[in-house]
Amino acid sequence: MDLTPVTLRGRYLTLEPIEERHAPDLFEAMQDEEVCRYLAWPPPERIEETLALVRQAREQMERRQTIVFAQVWNETGRAIGSTRLLDVRPADRQVEIDSTFLGRGYWRTPANTESKYLVLAHHLRGWGVRTSRRDTWGPTGPGGHPRARA
């Protein structure tokens, strides 16, 4: 599996490899504690903390450990959230979609569905992935909701 970051464009949003220019919009989205509720990090208090998260993601991408996307709403060009590929296992042809968040204003819109579709379509067609896992944490923490498998 080639973990070279790619841009995936859909009707409503575009998944772009995360960059520092996305940080101000992501910082704004993460000011809502509910947006960050099930992430591995607390809501950032300063833009510098968001920049540190973006830089860490970029370093992981440079080591080809993951791809971290900014979810950019096509109508505005603003980053509305992020999603990433984790647990990439080429030998098993498996990848996990995780650490997804969207600004509250984009909940119950096509954003999350289209984001997952773009990632899955890219992997199933381009990488020959047989299994893609999306971990979902519910109100009770890990395992609170069933895992979706494609």
C-alpha positions as protocol buffer text, in pm:
chain_id: "A"
residue {
  index: 1
  type: MET
  ca { x: 0 y: 0 z: 0 }
}
residue {
  index: 2
  type: ASP
  ca { x: 133 y: 336 z: -99 }
}
residue {
  index: 3
  type: LEU
  ca { x: 81 y: 585 z: 182 }
}
residue {
  index: 4
  type: THR
  ca { x: 166 y: 884 z: -32 }
}
residue {
  index: 5
  type: PRO
  ca { x: -89 y: 1151 z: 67 }
}
residue {
  index: 6
  type: VAL
  ca { x: -351 y: 1215 z: -200 }
}
residue {
  index: 7
  type: THR
  ca { x: -635 y: 1464 z: -244 }
}
residue {
  index: 8
  type: LEU
  ca { x: -979 y: 1309 z: -282 }
}
residue {
  index: 9
  type: ARG
  ca { x: -1256 y: 1535 z: -414 }
}
residue {
  index: 10
  type: GLY
  ca { x: -1625 y: 1469 z: -371 }
}
residue {
  index: 11
  type: ARG
  ca { x: -1944 y: 1662 z: -437 }
}
residue {
  index: 12
  type: TYR
  ca { x: -1959 y: 1827 z: -93 }
}
residue {
  index: 13
  type: LEU
  ca { x: -1608 y: 1806 z: 45 }
}
residue {
  index: 14
  type: THR
  ca { x: -1249 y: 1745 z: -45 }
}
residue {
  index: 15
  type: LEU
  ca { x: -1008 y: 1540 z: 163 }
}
residue {
  index: 16
  type: GLU
  ca { x: -670 y: 1714 z: 154 }
}
residue {
  index: 17
  type: PRO
  ca { x: -351 y: 1596 z: 323 }
}
residue {
  index: 18
  type: ILE
  ca { x: -345 y: 1802 z: 642 }
}
residue {
  index: 19
  type: GLU
  ca { x: -123 y: 2111 z: 641 }
}
residue {
  index: 20
  type: GLU
  ca { x: -56 y: 2400 z: 876 }
}
residue {
  index: 21
  type: ARG
  ca { x: -288 y: 2624 z: 671 }
}
residue {
  index: 22
  type: HIS
  ca { x: -580 y: 2408 z: 795 }
}
residue {
  index: 23
  type: ALA
  ca { x: -496 y: 2469 z: 1162 }
}
residue {
  index: 24
  type: PRO
  ca { x: -702 y: 2788 z: 1222 }
}
residue {
  index: 25
  type: ASP
  ca { x: -1024 y: 2628 z: 1093 }
}
residue {
  index: 26
  type: LEU
  ca { x: -959 y: 2303 z: 1281 }
}
residue {
  index: 27
  type: PHE
  ca { x: -881 y: 2496 z: 1599 }
}
residue {
  index: 28
  type: GLU
  ca { x: -1217 y: 2671 z: 1566 }
}
residue {
  index: 29
  type: ALA
  ca { x: -1403 y: 2341 z: 1514 }
}
residue {
  index: 30
  type: MET
  ca { x: -1234 y: 2181 z: 1815 }
}
residue {
  index: 31
  type: GLN
  ca { x: -1343 y: 2454 z: 2056 }
}
residue {
  index: 32
  type: ASP
  ca { x: -1666 y: 2258 z: 2103 }
}
residue {
  index: 33
  type: GLU
  ca { x: -1596 y: 1988 z: 2364 }
}
residue {
  index: 34
  type: GLU
  ca { x: -1852 y: 1757 z: 2204 }
}
residue {
  index: 35
  type: VAL
  ca { x: -1656 y: 1765 z: 1879 }
}
residue {
  index: 36
  type: CYS
  ca { x: -1348 y: 1633 z: 2063 }
}
residue {
  index: 37
  type: ARG
  ca { x: -1533 y: 1408 z: 2305 }
}
residue {
  index: 38
  type: TYR
  ca { x: -1401 y: 1077 z: 2170 }
}
residue {
  index: 39
  type: LEU
  ca { x: -1066 y: 1190 z: 2035 }
}
residue {
  index: 40
  type: ALA
  ca { x: -736 y: 1095 z: 2194 }
}
residue {
  index: 41
  type: TRP
  ca { x: -665 y: 1460 z: 2277 }
}
residue {
  index: 42
  type: PRO
  ca { x: -857 y: 1733 z: 2461 }
}
residue {
  index: 43
  type: PRO
  ca { x: -985 y: 2044 z: 2284 }
}
residue {
  index: 44
  type: PRO
  ca { x: -686 y: 2269 z: 2221 }
}
residue {
  index: 45
  type: GLU
  ca { x: -675 y: 2588 z: 2424 }
}
residue {
  index: 46
  type: ARG
  ca { x: -437 y: 2771 z: 2190 }
}
residue {
  index: 47
  type: ILE
  ca { x: -379 y: 2764 z: 1815 }
}
residue {
  index: 48
  type: GLU
  ca { x: -23 y: 2650 z: 1887 }
}
residue {
  index: 49
  type: GLU
  ca { x: -163 y: 2321 z: 2023 }
}
residue {
  index: 50
  type: THR
  ca { x: -352 y: 2265 z: 1697 }
}
residue {
  index: 51
  type: LEU
  ca { x: -38 y: 2346 z: 1499 }
}
residue {
  index: 52
  type: ALA
  ca { x: 151 y: 2089 z: 1710 }
}
residue {
  index: 53
  type: LEU
  ca { x: -113 y: 1825 z: 1624 }
}
residue {
  index: 54
  type: VAL
  ca { x: -84 y: 1910 z: 1255 }
}
residue {
  index: 55
  type: ARG
  ca { x: 297 y: 1894 z: 1266 }
}
residue {
  index: 56
  type: GLN
  ca { x: 284 y: 1559 z: 1442 }
}
residue {
  index: 57
  type: ALA
  ca { x: 46 y: 1429 z: 1176 }
}
residue {
  index: 58
  type: ARG
  ca { x: 277 y: 1557 z: 899 }
}
residue {
  index: 59
  type: GLU
  ca { x: 574 y: 1378 z: 1059 }
}
residue {
  index: 60
  type: GLN
  ca { x: 377 y: 1052 z: 1072 }
}
residue {
  index: 61
  type: MET
  ca { x: 282 y: 1096 z: 707 }
}
residue {
  index: 62
  type: GLU
  ca { x: 645 y: 1158 z: 611 }
}
residue {
  index: 63
  type: ARG
  ca { x: 731 y: 825 z: 779 }
}
residue {
  index: 64
  type: ARG
  ca { x: 445 y: 667 z: 578 }
}
residue {
  index: 65
  type: GLN
  ca { x: 268 y: 552 z: 897 }
}
residue {
  index: 66
  type: THR
  ca { x: -64 y: 718 z: 824 }
}
residue {
  index: 67
  type: ILE
  ca { x: -250 y: 962 z: 605 }
}
residue {
  index: 68
  type: VAL
  ca { x: -424 y: 1245 z: 788 }
}
residue {
  index: 69
  type: PHE
  ca { x: -681 y: 1441 z: 593 }
}
residue {
  index: 70
  type: ALA
  ca { x: -835 y: 1781 z: 649 }
}
residue {
  index: 71
  type: GLN
  ca { x: -1200 y: 1768 z: 548 }
}
residue {
  index: 72
  type: VAL
  ca { x: -1255 y: 2082 z: 342 }
}
residue {
  index: 73
  type: TRP
  ca { x: -1611 y: 2192 z: 263 }
}
residue {
  index: 74
  type: ASN
  ca { x: -1617 y: 2267 z: -109 }
}
residue {
  index: 75
  type: GLU
  ca { x: -1868 y: 2551 z: -85 }
}
residue {
  index: 76
  type: THR
  ca { x: -1650 y: 2758 z: 153 }
}
residue {
  index: 77
  type: GLY
  ca { x: -1299 y: 2616 z: 112 }
}
residue {
  index: 78
  type: ARG
  ca { x: -1271 y: 2594 z: 493 }
}
residue {
  index: 79
  type: ALA
  ca { x: -1149 y: 2291 z: 686 }
}
residue {
  index: 80
  type: ILE
  ca { x: -1446 y: 2157 z: 883 }
}
residue {
  index: 81
  type: GLY
  ca { x: -1278 y: 1855 z: 1042 }
}
residue {
  index: 82
  type: SER
  ca { x: -1024 y: 1580 z: 999 }
}
residue {
  index: 83
  type: THR
  ca { x: -1001 y: 1204 z: 951 }
}
residue {
  index: 84
  type: ARG
  ca { x: -709 y: 967 z: 931 }
}
residue {
  index: 85
  type: LEU
  ca { x: -598 y: 622 z: 829 }
}
residue {
  index: 86
  type: LEU
  ca { x: -450 y: 415 z: 1110 }
}
residue {
  index: 87
  type: ASP
  ca { x: -353 y: 55 z: 1165 }
}
residue {
  index: 88
  type: VAL
  ca { x: -236 y: 20 z: 806 }
}
residue {
  index: 89
  type: ARG
  ca { x: -144 y: -345 z: 751 }
}
residue {
  index: 90
  type: PRO
  ca { x: -31 y: -409 z: 392 }
}
residue {
  index: 91
  type: ALA
  ca { x: 22 y: -783 z: 451 }
}
residue {
  index: 92
  type: ASP
  ca { x: -342 y: -814 z: 561 }
}
residue {
  index: 93
  type: ARG
  ca { x: -463 y: -554 z: 310 }
}
residue {
  index: 94
  type: GLN
  ca { x: -637 y: -372 z: 594 }
}
residue {
  index: 95
  type: VAL
  ca { x: -663 y: -10 z: 700 }
}
residue {
  index: 96
  type: GLU
  ca { x: -859 y: 166 z: 973 }
}
residue {
  index: 97
  type: ILE
  ca { x: -1042 y: 498 z: 944 }
}
residue {
  index: 98
  type: ASP
  ca { x: -1025 y: 671 z: 1281 }
}
residue {
  index: 99
  type: SER
  ca { x: -984 y: 998 z: 1474 }
}
residue {
  index: 100
  type: THR
  ca { x: -1258 y: 1161 z: 1268 }
}
residue {
  index: 101
  type: PHE
  ca { x: -1415 y: 1484 z: 1386 }
}
residue {
  index: 102
  type: LEU
  ca { x: -1639 y: 1742 z: 1226 }
}
residue {
  index: 103
  type: GLY
  ca { x: -1739 y: 2087 z: 1342 }
}
residue {
  index: 104
  type: ARG
  ca { x: -2087 y: 2072 z: 1496 }
}
residue {
  index: 105
  type: GLY
  ca { x: -2234 y: 2279 z: 1211 }
}
residue {
  index: 106
  type: TYR
  ca { x: -2159 y: 1989 z: 976 }
}
residue {
  index: 107
  type: TRP
  ca { x: -2318 y: 1714 z: 1181 }
}
residue {
  index: 108
  type: ARG
  ca { x: -2611 y: 1553 z: 999 }
}
residue {
  index: 109
  type: THR
  ca { x: -2486 y: 1677 z: 662 }
}
residue {
  index: 110
  type: PRO
  ca { x: -2334 y: 1467 z: 382 }
}
residue {
  index: 111
  type: ALA
  ca { x: -1984 y: 1547 z: 518 }
}
residue {
  index: 112
  type: ASN
  ca { x: -1913 y: 1233 z: 721 }
}
residue {
  index: 113
  type: THR
  ca { x: -2077 y: 994 z: 476 }
}
residue {
  index: 114
  type: GLU
  ca { x: -1896 y: 1140 z: 179 }
}
residue {
  index: 115
  type: SER
  ca { x: -1566 y: 1146 z: 366 }
}
residue {
  index: 116
  type: LYS
  ca { x: -1591 y: 775 z: 447 }
}
residue {
  index: 117
  type: TYR
  ca { x: -1704 y: 698 z: 91 }
}
residue {
  index: 118
  type: LEU
  ca { x: -1405 y: 880 z: -61 }
}
residue {
  index: 119
  type: VAL
  ca { x: -1159 y: 699 z: 163 }
}
residue {
  index: 120
  type: LEU
  ca { x: -1318 y: 357 z: 114 }
}
residue {
  index: 121
  type: ALA
  ca { x: -1352 y: 396 z: -262 }
}
residue {
  index: 122
  type: HIS
  ca { x: -987 y: 498 z: -289 }
}
residue {
  index: 123
  type: HIS
  ca { x: -868 y: 199 z: -86 }
}
residue {
  index: 124
  type: LEU
  ca { x: -1095 y: -63 z: -233 }
}
residue {
  index: 125
  type: ARG
  ca { x: -1015 y: 36 z: -590 }
}
residue {
  index: 126
  type: GLY
  ca { x: -662 y: 163 z: -568 }
}
residue {
  index: 127
  type: TRP
  ca { x: -504 y: -42 z: -293 }
}
residue {
  index: 128
  type: GLY
  ca { x: -693 y: -369 z: -316 }
}
residue {
  index: 129
  type: VAL
  ca { x: -794 y: -341 z: 49 }
}
residue {
  index: 130
  type: ARG
  ca { x: -1020 y: -626 z: 154 }
}
residue {
  index: 131
  type: THR
  ca { x: -1106 y: -497 z: 500 }
}
residue {
  index: 132
  type: SER
  ca { x: -1150 y: -146 z: 623 }
}
residue {
  index: 133
  type: ARG
  ca { x: -1238 y: -87 z: 985 }
}
residue {
  index: 134
  type: ARG
  ca { x: -1395 y: 222 z: 1132 }
}
residue {
  index: 135
  type: ASP
  ca { x: -1385 y: 228 z: 1510 }
}
residue {
  index: 136
  type: THR
  ca { x: -1682 y: 399 z: 1664 }
}
residue {
  index: 137
  type: TRP
  ca { x: -1686 y: 514 z: 2023 }
}
residue {
  index: 138
  type: GLY
  ca { x: -2023 y: 574 z: 2176 }
}
residue {
  index: 139
  type: PRO
  ca { x: -2135 y: 725 z: 2504 }
}
residue {
  index: 140
  type: THR
  ca { x: -1980 y: 435 z: 2693 }
}
residue {
  index: 141
  type: GLY
  ca { x: -1637 y: 468 z: 2532 }
}
residue {
  index: 142
  type: PRO
  ca { x: -1466 y: 214 z: 2306 }
}
residue {
  index: 143
  type: GLY
  ca { x: -1706 y: -54 z: 2196 }
}
residue {
  index: 144
  type: GLY
  ca { x: -2011 y: 155 z: 2284 }
}
residue {
  index: 145
  type: HIS
  ca { x: -2131 y: 111 z: 1930 }
}
residue {
  index: 146
  type: PRO
  ca { x: -2070 y: -179 z: 1692 }
}
residue {
  index: 147
  type: ARG
  ca { x: -1774 y: -154 z: 1461 }
}
residue {
  index: 148
  type: ALA
  ca { x: -1857 y: -99 z: 1098 }
}
residue {
  index: 149
  type: ARG
  ca { x: -1677 y: -325 z: 855 }
}
residue {
  index: 150
  type: ALA
  ca { x: -1675 y: -297 z: 478 }
}
